[in-house]
């Protein structure tokens, strides 16, 4: 499980990273709102611990932005703001939980576990759909325009990951780690990824007018409709 801490208090961020790291999580940290927002669009995380008062971009701006984009990952607000209206604003912006500083680390750890359990229970839908492309997770059947597409196991896994991140640019590094389960980049597999992307595109896009799988030059790939 990967956690992102967006917190400008260096000592607190370090303490959180150390404690949650000892619980077995892979923890990344950002010191500004802008850096946190960038990381959320470049890497995959399972949960975010978010301060509200941040330099360069507020926590509520970040939260509202990712919710508008459709990101469903759980967000725990951790802030010194303890007024009722502050809690209401945070929850209305899309937060899943709200904790006020100072706090007890065991309670925060328990809330993180609860949020992750809750999210896992609802994280993977039975079907994934974009325009007329539908992927049935359990039966592993993919159709487009009512026509069944014959995908290899790797193509199916690749398409599933891309659809789970529809509208978000996915880098080759993310695909190597999440789809190919390559934890080391000492032996790059970028060419392998590109070959599989091209094969997948021929099956899901070439026979159809509306293209869904797009290359973002120098960054990666994104599933989205041209008919935006």
Secondary structure by P-SEA (a helix, b strand, c coil): cbbbbbccaaaaaaaaaaaaaaaccbbbbbccaaaaaaaaacccccccccccccccccaaaaaaaaaaaccccbbbbbcccccaaaaaaaaaacccccccccccaaaaaaaaaaaaaaaaacccccccccccccccccccccccccbbbbbcaaaaaaaaaaaaaccccccaaaaaccccccccccccaaaaaaaaaaaaaaacccccccccccccccbbbbbbbccc
